[in-house]
Amino acid sequence: MIATDEKCCLIVPVIAGQPDPVDCRKCGANLDLPDSGEGVATCPFCGTEHLLPTRSAPHAPDPRPVLHQTPAPRRPHRRPVRRSALPVVLASVGSIAGIGVAIAVLAFDVNGAVQGVSGVGTPGAGAGSSVLPDVASADEWQSGACMLDGNGDDVLDFAGLRGPDEGAKAVVVDGSTGESIFSAGSFSYGDEIFCPTEGWIGVADDEAFRVDLFQITGSEAHVTHVLPDEPERWGTADGCVNFHSDDGRNTGIALPDGTVTECRVRPRHRFRVYPGMEDSITRSRYVIEEDGVRYTLHERQRGTEFLEISAHQRRQLWKITTRFLRAGGSTGALAMALAPGTLVAFGSERRDDEALFAIGLDAQTGIERWERRLPTGPAVSLRSVHFNGRFVVYSELWNDALIALDPTTGQTAWQVGGR
């Protein structure tokens, strides 16, 4: 017969004669059960008490197991879980292998929400360190980026959402330094940033059907408007932003006063698409054209799917086969950016598709100038890639980071967010 612990919904097997081993519901260790199999069992490792069911008189066991399950409470819509699962697994593996790690102990409420975290540093982890990052960091880079020159230095700056899941700010960071030059509003994870026209940034909220437009220079005007349905595309011309919503209707908003008008421009730009990464997971090749030269990144057609990069100008100028796969493996992204004299491509190793690498190639010859394993990962979380006139900048979803690389060396020039 299968019995259920009424306090924790732990399924406890009970067999006439001698109780089977029972694992702690909190840490997974074997409990020391009383000889009678009844009463309270205390975990020798974490101290959690388990109420054991009272056993009735022995009888023939029912050959058909009966499982008593309590439906889990519904949780509000949140971002996909991506921070806790992997570090906890790594902590367990590291402990078994004898590797120095930081052990994190989490306390959960009945709905599964984290109520507290305590870390115990073990050799190699550093005193007081924890293997888990902060659950809500004020410095998280929440979104892909759009670019604009917000301070007139001819280096494109980056607009995005920065902060915790709820209450993130629409910000613009200096493309040369990574310092914030504008911050406004309060938004949620999943809201989308866009750059409609010079001197303005926008945020689209799918759930509320709302768009917010911020002027980042001059008077710093703020325009907000609720669309008839989910915002799907946008376009801009002559100081007017035209929004196409999911119901097929267009709504024009004049800047800077925010009046509703008819815009003579088609909404061609889709939300949730970032320069340099459109359809990058499903596309078969990635192409950049500059000054009559066509640079192509694709998987090798035969054998292991290593990345090949080539340059053409009426004829093939050069072609190389790298030792890397797509960034994140076979289901990852094709991504590269062109800086003056240097082509920067991203990828992963065959033996470790979690690691994210970047290589810098001479744009004229294809000769490799540098290779670097990047400090963020996993590689499949690569979200957007840009060249802003000075640095190659990529955004990375797992660590909520925006990182600028010097294209001549591959070294990090600045970083926003990340853990």
C-alpha positions in Angstrom: 0.0 0.0 0.0 1.2 3.6 -0.7 0.6 6.0 2.2 0.8 9.8 1.9 2.4 12.2 4.4 -0.4 14.8 5.0 2.1 17.6 5.7 4.2 17.4 2.6 2.5 15.1 0.2 5.5 12.7 0.3 4.6 9.3 -0.9 5.8 6.8 1.7 5.9 3.1 0.9 4.7 0.9 3.8 5.1 -2.8 3.8 4.1 -5.2 6.5 7.0 -6.1 8.8 9.8 -3.6 8.0 9.5 -0.1 6.5 11.3 0.7 3.3 13.9 3.5 3.2 12.5 7.0 2.9 14.3 10.0 1.4 14.2 13.5 3.0 11.8 15.6 1.0 14.2 18.6 1.3 17.7 17.4 0.7 17.2 13.8 -0.6 19.1 12.0 2.2 18.0 8.7 3.6 16.0 9.1 6.9 16.6 7.1 10.0 13.2 5.5 10.6 12.1 4.3 14.0 11.9 0.5 14.2 8.1 0.7 14.4 8.0 2.8 11.2 5.7 5.3 13.0 6.1 8.7 14.6 8.5 11.4 13.5 11.7 10.8 11.5 14.4 13.6 11.5 16.8 14.0 8.6 20.4 13.6 10.0 21.7 16.1 7.4 19.3 19.1 7.2 17.2 18.5 10.3 13.8 18.4 8.5 11.2 16.5 10.5 8.9 14.1 8.6 5.6 12.9 10.1 5.3 9.2 9.4 1.8 7.7 8.9 0.3 5.5 11.6 0.5 1.9 10.5 -2.6 -0.3 10.9 -2.5 -4.0 11.6 -0.6 -6.1 9.0 -2.6 -7.3 6.1 -2.0 -8.6 2.7 -0.6 -5.8 0.5 -2.8 -4.6 -2.4 -0.9 -5.5 -5.6 -2.3 -2.4 -7.3 -0.5 0.8 -6.0 -2.6 3.8 -5.2 -1.0 7.2 -5.6 -2.4 10.2 -3.7 -1.4 13.4 -5.5 -2.3 17.0 -4.6 -2.6 19.2 -7.6 0.1 21.9 -7.7 -1.1 25.5 -7.3 -1.2 27.5 -10.5 1.6 30.0 -10.7 1.5 33.4 -12.4 3.1 33.7 -15.9 6.8 34.3 -15.4 9.9 34.0 -17.5 11.2 30.4 -18.2 13.1 29.0 -15.2 16.8 29.3 -16.1 18.8 30.3 -13.1 18.1 27.8 -10.4 18.0 24.4 -12.1 21.5 24.3 -13.6 23.4 25.6 -10.6 21.7 23.2 -8.2 22.7 20.3 -10.5 26.2 21.6 -10.7 26.4 21.9 -6.9 25.3 18.3 -6.5 27.8 17.0 -9.1 30.6 19.1 -7.7 30.0 17.7 -4.2 30.1 14.2 -5.4 33.3 14.7 -7.4 35.0 16.4 -4.5 35.3 19.7 -6.4 35.3 22.9 -4.4 31.9 24.5 -4.9 29.5 26.7 -3.0 26.4 24.9 -1.6 23.2 26.9 -1.7 20.3 26.0 0.6 17.0 27.3 -0.5 13.8 27.6 1.5 10.5 27.4 -0.5 7.0 28.4 0.4 4.0 26.2 -0.4 3.7 27.7 -3.9 7.3 26.9 -4.7 8.6 30.5 -4.5 12.1 31.1 -3.0 11.8 32.5 0.5 15.4 32.6 1.4 18.9 31.6 0.2 21.9 30.8 2.4 25.3 29.9 1.0 28.1 27.9 2.6 31.5 28.4 1.0 33.6 25.2 0.5 37.2 25.1 -0.6 37.6 26.8 -4.0 34.3 28.7 -3.8 35.4 31.7 -1.6 34.0 32.5 1.8 30.3 33.2 1.9 29.9 32.7 -1.8 26.8 31.0 -3.3 26.6 29.0 -6.5 23.2 30.6 -7.3 23.1 34.2 -8.6 20.8 36.8 -7.2 17.2 36.1 -8.0 16.4 39.7 -8.9 19.3 42.0 -9.7 18.9 45.7 -10.2 21.5 45.5 -13.0 19.9 42.8 -15.2 19.8 43.5 -18.9 16.3 42.3 -19.6 15.9 42.6 -23.4 17.6 42.6 -26.7 18.9 46.0 -27.8 18.2 48.6 -30.4 20.7 51.3 -31.4 20.7 55.0 -31.7 23.2 57.8 -31.3 21.8 59.4 -28.1 24.7 61.7 -27.3 26.0 62.7 -30.7 29.5 61.0 -30.5 29.0 59.0 -33.7 29.1 55.7 -31.7 25.7 54.0 -31.5 24.2 53.7 -28.0 22.0 50.8 -26.8 18.5 51.0 -25.6 17.0 48.2 -23.5 15.3 47.2 -20.3 17.4 47.1 -17.2 16.5 45.9 -13.8 14.4 43.1 -12.1 11.6 41.2 -13.8 9.0 43.7 -12.5 10.0 47.3 -12.4 12.7 47.4 -15.0 13.7 50.7 -16.5 13.8 51.7 -20.2 17.5 52.8 -20.4 20.0 54.0 -22.9 23.7 53.1 -22.3 26.6 54.9 -23.9 28.0 52.7 -26.6 31.5 53.9 -25.8 31.5 53.4 -22.0 28.5 51.3 -21.0 27.4 54.1 -18.7 23.7 55.0 -18.5 22.7 58.2 -20.2 18.9 57.8 -19.9 16.5 56.0 -17.7 12.6 56.1 -17.4 9.5 54.2 -16.8 8.7 50.9 -15.1 8.3 47.7 -17.2 8.2 43.9 -17.0 10.2 41.1 -18.4 8.8 40.3 -21.9 8.1 43.9 -22.8 9.9 44.9 -26.0 12.2 47.8 -26.6 12.5 49.5 -30.0 14.0 52.6 -31.6 11.4 54.3 -33.8 13.2 57.5 -34.8 16.2 59.7 -34.0 16.1 60.8 -30.3 13.3 58.4 -29.3 13.0 55.0 -27.8 9.8 52.9 -27.3 8.5 50.0 -25.2 5.7 47.7 -26.3 3.6 45.8 -23.8 1.8 42.8 -25.4 -0.4 42.1 -22.4 -1.6 45.6 -21.9 -1.7 46.4 -25.7 0.3 49.6 -24.7 3.2 51.4 -26.3 5.3 54.0 -24.5 7.5 56.4 -26.4 10.3 58.4 -24.7 12.3 61.3 -26.0 15.8 60.9 -24.7 17.1 64.3 -25.6 15.7 67.8 -25.2 12.4 68.1 -23.4 12.3 64.3 -22.7 8.7 64.0 -23.7 6.7 60.8 -22.8 3.9 59.6 -25.0 1.8 56.5 -24.1 -1.1 54.9 -26.1 -3.2 51.8 -25.8 -3.6 50.0 -29.1 -6.8 47.9 -30.0 -4.8 44.7 -29.9 -1.3 43.3 -29.3 1.4 45.4 -31.1 2.8 43.4 -34.0 4.8 45.7 -36.2 5.8 49.3 -36.5 7.1 51.8 -39.0 8.1 55.5 -38.9 8.5 58.5 -41.2 8.3 62.2 -41.0 7.9 62.2 -37.2 5.0 59.8 -37.2 5.1 56.2 -35.8 2.6 53.7 -37.3 1.7 50.6 -35.3 0.1 47.5 -36.7 -1.8 45.5 -34.1 -2.7 41.8 -34.1 -6.3 42.6 -35.2 -5.1 44.1 -38.5 -5.6 47.7 -37.7 -3.0 50.5 -37.9 -2.6 53.3 -35.3 -0.5 56.4 -36.2 1.0 58.5 -33.4 2.6 61.9 -34.2 5.7 62.9 -32.3 6.3 64.8 -30.0 2.7 65.7 -29.1 1.4 62.1 -29.2 -1.8 62.9 -31.2 -3.4 60.0 -33.1 -3.1 60.6 -36.8 -2.7 58.8 -40.1 0.9 57.9 -40.9 2.0 57.5 -44.5 4.3 54.6 -43.8 3.9 50.9 -43.7 4.7 49.1 -40.4 7.5 46.8 -41.6 9.5 46.2 -38.5 8.5 43.3 -36.3 8.7 43.4 -32.6 10.9 40.8 -30.9 13.4 40.8 -33.8 16.9 42.2 -33.1 19.5 43.4 -35.7 22.0 40.7 -36.6 19.9 37.8 -35.2 16.7 37.6 -37.2 15.7 34.0 -37.6 19.2 33.0 -36.7 18.3 29.7 -35.2 16.5 28.4 -38.3 18.4 30.0 -41.1 20.9 28.0 -43.0 23.4 30.9 -43.6 24.2 34.3 -42.3 25.2 37.1 -44.8 26.8 40.5 -44.3 27.4 42.8 -47.3 29.7 45.8 -47.0 31.5 47.8 -49.7 30.7 45.3 -52.4 32.0 42.3 -50.4 29.7 39.5 -49.4 30.6 37.7 -46.2 28.8 34.4 -45.6 28.7 32.2 -42.4 27.2 28.7 -42.8 27.6 25.1 -41.7 29.8 22.8 -43.6 27.8 20.7 -46.0 29.5 17.4 -45.5 30.9 15.8 -42.3 30.7 17.4 -38.9 28.8 20.7 -39.1 31.7 23.0 -38.5 31.2 26.6 -39.4 32.6 27.9 -42.7 33.2 31.6 -43.4 33.8 33.0 -46.8 34.2 36.4 -48.6 33.2 37.1 -52.2 33.6 40.1 -54.5 32.6 38.9 -58.0 34.8 35.9 -57.1 35.8 34.1 -53.9 38.4 36.1 -52.0 38.9 33.6 -49.2 37.2 30.7 -47.4 38.0 29.0 -44.0 36.6 26.2 -42.0 36.5 26.9 -38.3 36.6 24.4 -35.4 33.3 25.7 -34.1 29.7 24.7 -34.4 26.7 27.1 -34.2 26.6 29.1 -30.9 24.9 26.6 -28.7 25.3 23.5 -30.9 23.2 22.2 -33.7 20.1 24.0 -32.5 21.9 27.3 -31.8 22.5 30.5 -33.7 24.6 31.7 -36.6 25.9 35.0 -35.5 28.7 37.4 -36.7 29.4 41.1 -37.0 31.7 43.2 -39.3 33.9 45.8 -37.8 36.5 47.8 -39.9 39.1 45.3 -40.9 37.8 42.5 -38.7 35.0 40.0 -39.0 33.8 38.6 -35.6 32.0 35.3 -35.5 30.4 33.4 -32.6 30.3 29.6 -32.0 30.7 26.7 -29.7 33.1 23.8 -29.5 31.9 20.3 -30.5 32.9 18.8 -27.1 31.2 21.6 -25.2 28.3 23.4 -26.9 27.5 25.3 -23.6 30.7 27.4 -24.0 30.5 30.6 -26.1 33.5 31.5 -28.2 34.3 34.5 -30.5 36.9 34.6 -33.2 38.3 37.7 -35.0 39.2 37.2 -38.7 41.1 39.6 -41.0 38.3 40.8 -43.2 40.6 40.9 -46.3 42.4 37.6 -45.9 40.3 35.4 -43.5 43.4 34.9 -41.3 42.5 34.4 -37.6 43.7 37.3 -35.5 42.3 36.2 -32.1 40.1 33.6 -30.4 38.4 34.0 -27.0 36.2 31.9 -24.8 33.6 34.4 -23.5 32.8 34.6 -19.8 29.0 34.3 -20.3 26.9 31.3 -21.2 25.4 28.9 -22.1 26.0 29.7 -25.7 22.4 29.0 -26.8 21.3 32.1 -24.8 23.0 34.4 -27.3 20.3 36.8 -28.3 21.6 39.7 -30.4 24.8 40.9 -32.0 25.7 44.4 -33.2 28.6 46.6 -34.3 28.0 50.1 -33.0 30.8 51.9 -34.8 33.4 51.1 -32.2 32.7 47.7 -30.5 31.0 44.4 -31.3 28.2 44.2 -28.7 26.1 41.1 -27.9 23.3 40.5 -25.5 23.0 37.2 -23.6 19.8 35.9 -22.0 20.9 33.5 -19.3 23.0 36.0 -17.4 21.0 39.1 -18.5 24.0 40.8 -19.8 25.0 43.2 -22.6 28.7 42.9 -23.4 31.0 45.0 -25.7 34.1 43.4 -27.3 37.0 45.2 -28.8 37.1 43.8 -32.3 40.9 44.2 -32.6 41.6 42.0 -29.5 38.4 40.2 -28.4 38.7 41.7 -24.9 35.7 43.0 -23.0 35.5 46.8 -23.3 32.4 47.1 -21.0 29.5 45.1 -19.6 26.0 45.9 -18.4 24.3 43.4 -16.1 25.3 39.8 -15.8 26.2 37.6 -12.8 
